[in-house]
Amino acid sequence: MALVLAPEVPLDAWLSALDAQMERSPNFFDSRPVVVDLGGVPREQHGISEFLQLLEQRGIRIIGTEGAHPSWPGIEAWGRPLPVSAKPGRPIEAPEPHHERPAAAHHPEPAHGSAEANTLVINEPVRSGQSVVFERGDVTVLGSVASGAEVMAGGSLHVYGTLRGRAIAGLNGNAHARIFCTKLQAELLSIDGVYQTADDMPAKILGKPVQAWLDGDRMKISVLE
């Protein structure tokens, strides 16, 4: 499962916004393959190869591009353009806020009563390889999150099932966000860039209903009675 970066012009401003996001979550790109979607960059834009080098210098591992124009000098060095996948990876668009793009098999339902909903409800399990992103508020999953899947929320995250994948709350810098699940078997929990992996979690809380929150710059996890 690859992440998707979708740069927009002006590229300098987009890079600045990306740097701010990486400062909040410095380990977000660690060991994760990235596809750069250049479809939103105008054909006359100069310095695309140099721009991709700047991404790589930030520790971003680029495995290919989408939407690259063949006239751009040096673009061939960044791998063959990849076909559009039926299951997009994690989209990150800066500096403009990105509207959620859940994996194709999901049919999320926004909370009722608001034209600009701040809660996303996923009414089925999130399967392995799927990625759900909702930056405007909370996410509720009425099922389990499989290993190899990830759910990202701008606010808090509620999983009414087993959480085996990656759960990321407070995506846009919300230190008050929390993560709740009925059964903890997560690969990673993250709130506002502070994270714990499965290796960090005490054995006594695994398999239990828990909540996770931040106390200063430390994550705490407690069992819900």
FIZASE-658755 format. One record per residue (C-alpha): x, y, z; residue number from 0. Coordinates in steps of 0.25 Angstrom, whole numbers, plus 5000, padded with zeros to 4 digits. Layout:
N
    x    y    z num
    X    Y    Z NUM
...
! end
This chain:
225
    x    y    z num
 5000 5000 5000   0
 5007 5013 4995   1
 5004 5027 5000   2
 5000 5037 4989   3
 5006 5051 4989   4
 4999 5061 4980   5
 5007 5074 4979   6
 5000 5087 4975   7
 5006 5100 4970   8
 5012 5108 4975   9
 5022 5097 4978  10
 5030 5105 4988  11
 5017 5108 4997  12
 5013 5093 4995  13
 5027 5089 5000  14
 5026 5098 5012  15
 5012 5092 5016  16
 5018 5078 5015  17
 5030 5082 5024  18
 5020 5087 5034  19
 5012 5074 5034  20
 5025 5066 5035  21
 5029 5074 5047  22
 5016 5070 5054  23
 5018 5055 5049  24
 5033 5053 5047  25
 5032 5038 5045  26
 5020 5038 5036  27
 5028 5034 5024  28
 5038 5025 5030  29
 5039 5012 5021  30
 5027 5015 5013  31
 5026 5015 4998  32
 5021 5028 4992  33
 5015 5031 4978  34
 5016 5045 4974  35
 5003 5050 4966  36
 5007 5061 4957  37
 4994 5062 4950  38
 4991 5075 4956  39
 5004 5082 4952  40
 5003 5090 4939  41
 5011 5085 4927  42
 5019 5098 4926  43
 5025 5096 4940  44
 5040 5096 4941  45
 5049 5088 4951  46
 5040 5076 4953  47
 5052 5066 4954  48
 5059 5076 4964  49
 5046 5077 4972  50
 5045 5061 4973  51
 5060 5062 4978  52
 5055 5071 4989  53
 5045 5061 4993  54
 5055 5050 4994  55
 5064 5059 5002  56
 5053 5059 5012  57
 5054 5044 5014  58
 5042 5041 5005  59
 5044 5028 4997  60
 5038 5031 4983  61
 5034 5018 4975  62
 5028 5024 4963  63
 5020 5036 4958  64
 5006 5038 4952  65
 5002 5049 4942  66
 5016 5053 4939  67
 5018 5060 4925  68
 5028 5053 4916  69
 5034 5067 4912  70
 5039 5070 4927  71
 5054 5068 4927  72
 5059 5056 4936  73
 5046 5051 4939  74
 5049 5037 4933  75
 5059 5035 4945  76
 5048 5035 4955  77
 5042 5021 4950  78
 5031 5018 4940  79
 5018 5025 4941  80
 5008 5016 4949  81
 4994 5013 4945  82
 4983 5019 4954  83
 4979 5009 4964  84
 4965 5005 4968  85
 4970 5006 4983  86
 4977 5019 4985  87
 4987 5020 4996  88
 4988 5031 5006  89
 4986 5044 4999  90
 4993 5056 5004  91
 4990 5070 4998  92
 4996 5083 5003  93
 4995 5094 5005  94
 4980 5093 5002  95
 4972 5084 5012  96
 4969 5071 5005  97
 4955 5065 5004  98
 4954 5051 5009  99
 4956 5039 4999 100
 4953 5026 5006 101
 4956 5013 4999 102
 4947 5009 4987 103
 4940 4998 4995 104
 4935 5007 5006 105
 4922 5015 5006 106
 4924 5025 5017 107
 4912 5033 5023 108
 4914 5047 5029 109
 4907 5050 5041 110
 4893 5056 5039 111
 4889 5070 5042 112
 4900 5078 5036 113
 4904 5082 5022 114
 4918 5082 5025 115
 4919 5069 5034 116
 4930 5068 5044 117
 4928 5053 5046 118
 4930 5041 5037 119
 4923 5028 5039 120
 4929 5015 5032 121
 4918 5005 5033 122
 4926 4993 5030 123
 4940 4987 5033 124
 4952 4994 5027 125
 4960 4983 5020 126
 4975 4980 5019 127
 4981 4990 5008 128
 4970 5000 5010 129
 4972 5015 5015 130
 4962 5024 5020 131
 4965 5039 5022 132
 4956 5049 5028 133
 4963 5062 5032 134
 4950 5070 5036 135
 4947 5063 5049 136
 4944 5050 5056 137
 4943 5036 5049 138
 4935 5025 5054 139
 4936 5010 5049 140
 4925 5001 5051 141
 4933 4989 5050 142
 4948 4985 5051 143
 4960 4990 5044 144
 4969 4979 5038 145
 4984 4978 5039 146
 4990 4986 5027 147
 4979 4996 5027 148
 4979 5010 5033 149
 4969 5020 5037 150
 4973 5035 5039 151
 4964 5046 5046 152
 4966 5060 5048 153
 4959 5058 5061 154
 4956 5046 5070 155
 4955 5031 5064 156
 4945 5021 5069 157
 4946 5007 5065 158
 4934 4998 5069 159
 4942 4985 5067 160
 4956 4980 5067 161
 4967 4990 5063 162
 4978 4982 5056 163
 4983 4993 5046 164
 4988 5007 5048 165
 4980 5017 5055 166
 4984 5032 5054 167
 4976 5043 5061 168
 4978 5058 5062 169
 4984 5058 5048 170
 4984 5073 5046 171
 4990 5076 5060 172
 4979 5073 5069 173
 4985 5069 5083 174
 4972 5067 5089 175
 4968 5056 5080 176
 4966 5042 5085 177
 4966 5027 5080 178
 4955 5017 5085 179
 4954 5003 5081 180
 4947 4991 5086 181
 4959 4981 5084 182
 4973 4986 5083 183
 4982 4979 5074 184
 4988 4991 5066 185
 5000 4992 5058 186
 5001 5007 5061 187
 4994 5017 5069 188
 4997 5032 5067 189
 4991 5045 5072 190
 4996 5058 5067 191
 5009 5052 5063 192
 5012 5045 5076 193
 5011 5030 5073 194
 5013 5016 5079 195
 5015 5003 5071 196
 5011 4989 5075 197
 5025 4987 5081 198
 5023 4998 5090 199
 5009 4994 5096 200
 5008 4987 5109 201
 5003 4973 5108 202
 4993 4975 5118 203
 4985 4984 5110 204
 4985 4976 5097 205
 4972 4970 5093 206
 4964 4979 5103 207
 4955 4991 5100 208
 4964 5003 5102 209
 4965 5018 5100 210
 4978 5026 5096 211
 4980 5041 5098 212
 4992 5050 5100 213
 4997 5055 5113 214
 5007 5066 5109 215
 5016 5060 5099 216
 5014 5045 5104 217
 5003 5036 5099 218
 4995 5029 5110 219
 4986 5016 5108 220
 4976 5011 5118 221
 4966 5000 5118 222
 4952 5003 5118 223
 4944 4997 5129 224
! end
